[in-house]
Amino acid sequence: MRGERGRVGGRIRTLLLPLLLTGCASTPAQKVPLADVPPELQGTAPEQAVTLLPLGGALGSENAELSGLAWYGEHLVMLPQYPGWRRDGSPCLYTVAKADVLARLENPASGPLEPRCIPFDSGDLENRIPGFEGYEAIGFVGDQAYLSVETRRGTGQGFLVTGRIAPDLSVLKLEASPMASLALPAGVSNAGFETLVVGGERLLALYEANGARVNQAPAAESFDRALSPSGKLTFPAIEYRVTDATSMDPEGRFWVMNYSFPGTSRAYDPAPDPLMARYGTGPTHARKPQVERLIELQVRPTGIVLTERPPLQLRLSDEAPRNWEGLVRLEDRGFLLVTDKFPGTLLGFVPSPP
């Protein structure tokens, strides 16, 4: 989904905020009012600071509009929504080595990470899918790549496509087949299947709008590696947006990026958040309208459920809100996450919760 820039102010109970969003006003996330959160939970939910890892080269530009992250072996692959965004028109995905990321964390004074271009051959997919509006998520099983595609409002569907990445990272080439269509489960403006979860022989596609007021029956679409449908898995009613996920661990657990960006359309119509009612609000979340957090889920025989781990709330920036669009684990250290174009192209690290 394309990022939306807002300028926000006020306290958590503010109902309407003046925003600069293409000339339109909108509402902040419907957090549970502090008066409704037990006093012992107010301001106690864990928040982790985000350590930013500066990016050089082409990704020094906000126009990269990154939309997904995934590991290919020891390489972090960064997916732009429009791989051909650069002026020279050469379509690229971008990569940095895990070793370079770890070295940068150990030595914060070192220079920016320098992403390498992975040439991207779409086979003219952009003109073969009606209403094409970019790539939203990516995952790998061996050399096989899986990407989700968003289309314009009114088409009523998204798509999953496959490709092959060269082991030397010289190219990622999409394949004409297999391809799977994804019927949109709700009529939320500018919402699509923004998240892919890879686990063993299973691929899950998650719709981004799963709140109680906008999606009456949230579910994950399940596929095998050949993109043959294998049914739906029930999914929790999670407020705000779900925009990316880590891969699945051997116990079926994975984390999703969940946030509300000031300026988001009223179409998301968030209900009071049950997770904040249960776990409380972190100090910065108690005084700002945005929501930036990671939530752990688990695949079970009965469907996908929330685990007992509290959400990991990110310590909110004192500057512009951050439109997080990509998420991966970084070994057992924590998570890497990336924004789209607002407030710029940011790659960040968050330690694992206790």
Residue pairs with C-beta under 8 A, 6 or more apart in sequence:
1 136
1 150
1 190
1 191
1 192
1 194
1 208
1 241
1 243
1 325
2 65
2 81
2 190
2 340
3 65
3 261
3 323
3 325
3 339
3 340
3 341
3 342
4 21
4 22
4 261
4 263
4 264
4 265
4 323
4 342
5 20
5 21
5 263
5 320
5 342
5 343
6 17
6 19
6 20
6 21
6 26
6 261
6 262
6 263
6 321
7 18
7 19
7 20
7 262
8 17
8 19
8 28
8 262
8 263
8 288
8 289
8 290
8 321
9 17
9 18
10 17
10 289
11 287
12 31
12 33
12 34
12 281
12 286
12 287
12 288
12 289
13 33
13 34
14 28
14 289
15 27
16 25
16 27
17 25
17 26
17 27
17 28
17 262
17 289
18 25
19 25
19 26
19 262
19 263
20 263
21 263
26 263
26 264
26 265
26 266
27 266
28 260
28 262
28 289
28 290
29 239
29 240
29 260
29 264
29 270
29 273
29 289
29 290
29 291
30 239
30 269
30 270
30 271
30 272
30 273
31 272
31 273
31 276
31 281
31 285
31 289
31 291
32 272
32 273
32 274
32 276
32 277
32 281
33 272
34 42
34 281
34 286
36 272
36 277
37 276
37 277
37 280
37 281
38 280
41 279
41 280
41 281
42 280
42 281
42 286
43 280
43 281
43 282
43 283
43 286
44 280
44 282
45 276
45 279
45 280
45 281
45 282
45 285
45 310
45 311
45 313
46 282
46 310
46 312
46 313
46 353
46 354
47 282
47 283
47 284
47 285
47 313
47 314
47 315
47 316
48 312
48 313
48 314
48 315
48 334
48 350
48 351
48 353
49 314
49 315
49 350
50 314
50 315
50 317
50 322
50 337
50 348
50 349
50 350
51 105
51 108
51 348
51 349
51 350
52 346
52 347
52 348
53 101
53 104
53 105
53 112
53 113
53 336
53 347
53 348
53 349
54 111
54 112
54 113
54 347
55 112
55 113
55 115
55 345
55 347
56 111
56 112
56 113
56 114
56 115
57 114
57 115
58 64
58 86
58 92
58 94
58 115
58 117
59 66
59 78
59 94
59 115
59 345
59 347
60 112
60 345
61 345
62 341
62 342
62 343
62 344
62 345
63 85
63 341
64 80
64 85
64 94
64 341
64 345
65 80
65 81
65 82
65 85
65 134
65 340
65 341
65 345
66 78
66 79
66 80
66 81
66 325
66 326
66 338
66 339
66 340
66 345
67 79
67 80
67 81
67 134
67 135
67 136
67 137
67 194
67 325
67 326
67 340
68 78
68 79
68 135
68 136
68 137
68 138
68 196
68 244
68 325
68 326
69 76
69 77
69 78
69 79
69 138
69 244
69 326
69 327
69 328
69 336
69 337
69 338
70 76
70 77
70 79
70 138
70 139
70 140
70 198
70 247
70 328
71 77
71 98
71 140
71 247
71 328
72 95
72 140
72 165
72 169
74 97
74 98
74 99
75 95
75 96
75 97
75 98
75 169
76 95
76 96
76 97
76 98
76 101
76 328
76 336
77 93
77 94
77 95
77 118
77 138
77 140
78 93
78 94
78 95
78 96
78 115
78 326
78 338
78 347
79 93
79 135
79 137
79 138
79 147
79 326
80 92
80 93
80 94
80 135
81 134
81 135
81 136
81 340
82 134
82 135
83 91
83 92
83 93
83 120
83 122
83 135
84 90
84 91
84 120
86 92
90 117
90 119
91 119
91 120
91 121
91 122
92 117
92 118
92 119
92 120
93 117
93 118
93 120
93 138
93 172
94 115
94 116
94 117
94 118
95 115
95 116
95 118
95 169
96 113
96 114
96 115
96 116
98 330
100 113
101 113
101 330
101 336
101 349
102 330
103 110
104 110
104 113
105 333
105 349
113 347
116 169
118 165
118 169
118 170
118 171
118 172
119 170
119 171
119 172
120 171
120 172
121 171
121 172
121 173
121 174
122 174
123 173
123 174
123 175
123 176
125 132
125 149
125 161
125 174
126 132
129 149
129 151
129 159
130 151
130 155
131 151
131 152
131 154
131 155
132 149
132 151
132 152
133 150
133 151
133 152
134 149
134 150
135 147
135 148
135 149
135 150
136 147
136 148
136 149
136 150
136 158
136 192
136 193
136 194
136 195
137 147
137 148
137 193
137 194
137 195
137 196
137 244
138 145
138 146
138 147
138 148
138 196
139 145
139 146
139 196
139 197
139 198
139 203
139 247
140 146
140 165
140 198
141 198
141 203
141 225
143 164
143 165
143 166
143 167
144 162
144 163
144 164
144 225
145 162
145 163
145 164
145 165
145 172
145 174
146 160
146 161
146 162
146 163
146 196
146 198
146 203
146 227
147 160
147 161
147 162
147 163
147 174
147 196
148 158
148 159
148 160
148 161
148 182
148 192
148 193
148 194
148 195
148 196
148 205
149 158
149 159
149 160
149 161
150 158
150 192
150 193
150 194
151 157
151 158
151 159
151 192
153 189
153 190
156 183
156 184
157 181
157 182
157 183
157 184
158 181
158 182
158 184
158 192
158 193
158 205
159 179
159 180
159 181
159 182
160 179
160 180
160 182
160 193
160 196
160 203
160 205
160 223
160 227
161 174
161 175
161 179
162 174
162 175
162 177
162 178
162 179
162 227
163 172
163 173
163 174
163 175
164 172
164 173
164 175
165 171
165 172
166 172
178 226
178 227
178 228
179 227
180 223
180 227
180 229
182 193
182 205
182 221
184 191
184 192
184 193
184 207
185 207
185 215
185 217
185 218
185 219
186 207
186 209
186 214
186 215
186 216
188 208
188 209
188 214
188 215
188 265
188 267
188 268
189 265
189 267
190 265
190 267
191 207
191 208
191 209
191 241
191 267
191 268
192 207
192 208
193 205
193 206
193 207
193 208
193 221
194 206
194 207
194 208
194 241
194 242
194 243
194 244
194 325
195 205
195 206
195 208
195 242
195 243
195 244
195 245
195 256
195 257
196 203
196 204
196 205
196 206
196 245
197 203
197 204
197 206
197 220
197 245
197 246
197 247
197 248
197 254
198 247
198 248
199 247
199 248
199 252
199 254
199 299
200 248
201 224
201 225
202 222
202 223
202 224
202 230
202 248
203 222
203 223
203 224
203 225
203 227
204 220
204 221
204 222
204 223
204 233
204 299
204 304
205 220
205 221
205 223
206 220
206 221
206 235
206 242
206 245
206 256
207 215
207 218
207 219
207 242
208 241
208 242
208 243
209 215
209 241
209 267
209 268
210 218
210 235
210 236
210 237
210 238
210 239
210 242
211 237
211 238
211 239
211 240
211 268
211 269
211 270
211 271
212 237
212 239
212 271
213 269
213 270
213 271
214 267
214 268
214 269
215 237
218 234
218 235
218 236
218 237
218 238
219 232
219 233
219 234
219 235
220 232
220 233
220 235
220 304
221 229
221 232
222 229
222 230
222 231
222 232
222 233
223 229
223 230
224 230
233 299
233 303
233 304
234 302
234 303
234 304
235 303
235 304
236 297
236 304
236 305
236 306
238 256
238 258
238 275
238 295
239 260
239 270
239 271
239 273
239 274
239 275
240 258
240 259
240 260
240 268
240 270
240 273
240 291
241 258
241 259
241 260
241 261
241 264
241 268
242 256
242 257
242 258
243 256
243 257
243 258
243 259
243 324
243 325
243 326
243 327
244 256
244 257
244 324
244 325
244 326
244 327
245 254
245 255
245 256
245 257
245 327
246 254
246 255
246 256
246 327
246 328
246 329
246 335
247 254
247 328
247 329
248 254
248 299
251 298
252 298
252 299
252 300
253 296
253 297
253 298
253 299
253 307
254 296
254 297
254 298
254 299
255 294
255 295
255 296
255 297
255 312
255 327
255 329
255 335
256 294
256 295
256 297
256 327
257 294
257 324
257 325
257 326
257 327
257 337
258 291
258 293
258 294
258 295
258 311
259 290
259 291
259 292
259 293
259 323
259 324
260 268
260 270
260 289
260 290
260 291
261 290
261 321
261 323
261 342
262 289
262 290
262 321
273 291
275 295
275 306
275 311
276 285
279 310
279 311
282 313
282 315
284 313
284 315
284 316
285 291
285 293
285 313
285 316
288 316
288 321
290 316
290 321
291 313
292 313
292 314
292 316
292 321
292 322
292 324
293 311
293 312
293 313
293 314
294 311
294 312
294 314
294 327
294 335
294 350
295 306
295 311
295 312
296 306
296 307
296 309
297 304
297 305
297 306
297 307
298 304
298 305
298 306
298 307
309 353
310 353
312 350
312 353
314 350
319 343
320 342
320 343
321 342
321 343
322 339
322 342
322 343
322 346
322 348
323 339
323 340
323 341
323 342
323 343
324 337
324 338
324 339
325 338
325 339
325 340
326 336
326 337
326 338
327 335
327 336
327 337
328 335
328 336
328 337
329 335
329 336
330 336
330 349
332 352
333 349
333 351
333 352
334 349
334 350
334 351
334 352
335 349
335 350
335 352
336 347
336 348
336 349
337 347
337 348
337 349
337 350
338 345
338 346
338 347
338 348
339 345
339 346
